[in-house]
């Protein structure tokens, strides 16, 4: 899990520089889900969905809600 925690920190730093970066938002959401932080991941999926209409986002968000 150490690598995932490191990745989460890097995504957070990237989002401070560019808060609406879709790739960073989505990867942070995926990483949070992997770490079991489902409620927090959903808010990042919501941010991505506001910017992009991606069916994959809806699917990943659905998985987070189911946990």
C-alpha positions in Angstrom: 0.0 0.0 0.0 3.0 2.3 0.4 3.1 3.0 -3.4 -0.6 3.8 -3.4 -0.2 6.2 -0.6 2.8 7.8 -2.4 0.7 8.1 -5.6 -2.1 9.7 -3.6 0.3 12.4 -2.3 1.5 13.0 -5.9 -2.0 13.4 -7.2 -2.8 15.8 -4.4 0.2 17.9 -5.3 -0.7 17.9 -9.0 -4.3 19.0 -8.2 -3.0 21.9 -6.1 -1.2 23.1 -9.3 -4.0 22.2 -11.7 -7.3 21.5 -9.8 -9.3 20.5 -12.8 -6.9 18.1 -14.4 -9.1 15.1 -15.4 -6.3 12.6 -15.3 -5.2 13.5 -11.8 -8.8 13.7 -10.5 -9.6 10.3 -11.9 -6.4 8.6 -10.7 -6.9 10.1 -7.3 -10.4 8.7 -7.2 -9.2 5.2 -8.3 -6.4 5.2 -5.8 -8.7 6.2 -3.0 -11.1 3.4 -3.9 -8.2 0.9 -3.9 -7.3 2.1 -0.4 -10.9 1.6 0.7 -11.7 5.3 1.1 -14.9 5.0 -1.0 -16.8 8.0 0.3 -13.8 10.3 -0.5 -13.3 8.7 -3.9 -16.9 9.4 -4.8 -16.4 13.1 -4.5 -13.5 13.0 -6.9 -15.6 10.9 -9.4 -18.2 13.6 -9.1 -15.6 16.3 -10.0 -14.6 14.3 -13.1 -18.2 13.8 -14.1 -18.9 17.5 -13.9 -16.2 18.0 -16.6 -16.6 14.8 -18.7 -19.4 12.5 -19.5 -17.5 9.2 -19.3 -19.3 5.9 -18.9 -16.2 4.5 -17.2 -16.5 7.1 -14.5 -20.1 6.2 -13.8 -19.1 2.5 -13.6 -16.2 3.1 -11.2 -18.3 5.5 -9.1 -21.0 2.8 -8.9 -18.4 0.3 -7.6 -17.4 2.7 -4.9 -21.0 3.1 -3.8 -21.5 -0.6 -3.6 -18.7 -1.0 -1.1 
